[in-house]
Amino acid sequence: MTSSNPAPSSTPNTALNILIALPTYDNSVHFDFAMALARLMETLKERGIRYEYIHTASSHIIRARNFFANYFLSHPEFTHLLFLDTDMDFSREAVLRLIAGNKPVAGIACPYRYFDREKQITSADVGLTLREWQEKTVDYNTAILADEAGSSFVSDGWAEVGHIGTGIFLVRRDALEAIVAHTELYRPPAQYAGYLPDGKFYAFFDTVGEKGVYLSEDLSFCQRVRAAGKSVWALVDEKIVHHGGSSISGTYLRALEMRGHRQK
């Protein structure tokens, strides 16, 4: 279930040890993701960053994410947990930027892979290519926090957010440890019990509600992080391709600029 890549001990990044978590529904991955993962592993090796990857195929994504988080927690040699959805395509440097940011929890803003074909093209869209219009109007998996005056801030592509999806999602060990107190503890499901000999299975990604609204597992996780006093961040200037019935690509910062929400 896991594979490792020991990094040379003489390199400056040997303190880093990343567990790359790869959930799938039926063991399928998109070819573009496979290539992106190969590039990432090559780059981590070049930078002297240790990593292992872990995979499980499950129709129950929340249970799978909980398993990955508990496996990570029970192996103190790992410093970071990196979730990668296997239908994403991303640049060679994207994950390195997440690591360098040294945030408690950080992800990359990704477009959702579905698109509302009933959206109207307006006069404000004149001059946009079809790709640009799609990038402008598709929904993204994050929301930048605003201050009391309603202003939001982006610096070097980074923004503090209320939540970020788990498609490309990095969790520092101290952040996961901080939310244990905000999480229910169970015995591991039978399929994962052999990998968790301590017998602990925290429901880190179990869904919660907010003001009567059912939250997804990623929003629920981020809510726990913020309740524990940790911050959640997003890189909003990376171009991500999200493959599905059709392939949707987009850069969240450009979308905000085209919508008139931010100045170029």
JOURPE-V412748 format. One record per residue. N is the residue number from 0. RES is the residue in one small letter. PHI is phi in whole degrees, 0 to 359 (NA if undefined). Layout:
BEGIN
N:RES:PHI  N:RES:PHI
END
This chain:
BEGIN
0:m:NA  1:t:237  2:s:215  3:s:233  4:n:218  5:p:297  6:a:266  7:p:302  8:s:288  9:s:276  10:t:274  11:p:288  12:n:259  13:t:293  14:a:291  15:l:279  16:n:213  17:i:253  18:l:264  19:i:267  20:a:258  21:l:236  22:p:277  23:t:224  24:y:279  25:d:218  26:n:73  27:s:271  28:v:227  29:h:284  30:f:302  31:d:299  32:f:294  33:a:302  34:m:292  35:a:296  36:l:295  37:a:298  38:r:297  39:l:297  40:m:297  41:e:298  42:t:291  43:l:299  44:k:297  45:e:299  46:r:274  47:g:72  48:i:259  49:r:288  50:y:204  51:e:225  52:y:238  53:i:224  54:h:222  55:t:215  56:a:258  57:s:204  58:s:280  59:h:253  60:i:296  61:i:295  62:r:298  63:a:296  64:r:295  65:n:298  66:f:300  67:f:303  68:a:295  69:n:288  70:y:299  71:f:301  72:l:299  73:s:277  74:h:237  75:p:294  76:e:290  77:f:275  78:t:262  79:h:220  80:l:247  81:l:246  82:f:271  83:l:228  84:d:282  85:t:274  86:d:242  87:m:253  88:d:235  89:f:215  90:s:285  91:r:300  92:e:266  93:a:302  94:v:291  95:l:299  96:r:293  97:l:300  98:i:297  99:a:295  100:g:294  101:n:52  102:k:267  103:p:302  104:v:221  105:a:210  106:g:217  107:i:249  108:a:296  109:c:237  110:p:286  111:y:293  112:r:273  113:y:251  114:f:220  115:d:282  116:r:285  117:e:266  118:k:300  119:q:270  120:i:271  121:t:246  122:s:297  123:a:290  124:d:262  125:v:301  126:g:97  127:l:281  128:t:286  129:l:300  130:r:298  131:e:294  132:w:295  133:q:296  134:e:299  135:k:290  136:t:260  137:v:291  138:d:276  139:y:241  140:n:268  141:t:207  142:a:211  143:i:289  144:l:288  145:a:245  146:d:277  147:e:298  148:a:274  149:g:87  150:s:266  151:s:238  152:f:227  153:v:234  154:s:229  155:d:53  156:g:87  157:w:262  158:a:215  159:e:283  160:v:229  161:g:284  162:h:200  163:i:212  164:g:292  165:t:268  166:g:301  167:i:224  168:f:213  169:l:244  170:v:241  171:r:280  172:r:302  173:d:296  174:a:290  175:l:294  176:e:298  177:a:292  178:i:265  179:v:305  180:a:292  181:h:256  182:t:227  183:e:287  184:l:251  185:y:228  186:r:282  187:p:296  188:p:302  189:a:305  190:q:294  191:y:248  192:a:302  193:g:294  194:y:266  195:l:232  196:p:296  197:d:283  198:g:73  199:k:251  200:f:219  201:y:280  202:a:270  203:f:302  204:f:254  205:d:300  206:t:282  207:v:231  208:g:248  209:e:219  210:k:53  211:g:80  212:v:258  213:y:286  214:l:261  215:s:288  216:e:294  217:d:287  218:l:296  219:s:296  220:f:299  221:c:296  222:q:297  223:r:296  224:v:300  225:r:291  226:a:295  227:a:275  228:g:87  229:k:260  230:s:260  231:v:239  232:w:229  233:a:220  234:l:273  235:v:249  236:d:245  237:e:266  238:k:276  239:i:239  240:v:255  241:h:247  242:h:271  243:g:204  244:g:301  245:s:226  246:s:261  247:i:251  248:s:243  249:g:184  250:t:239  251:y:301  252:l:298  253:r:295  254:a:298  255:l:298  256:e:295  257:m:291  258:r:281  259:g:83  260:h:272  261:r:218  262:q:275  263:k:288
END
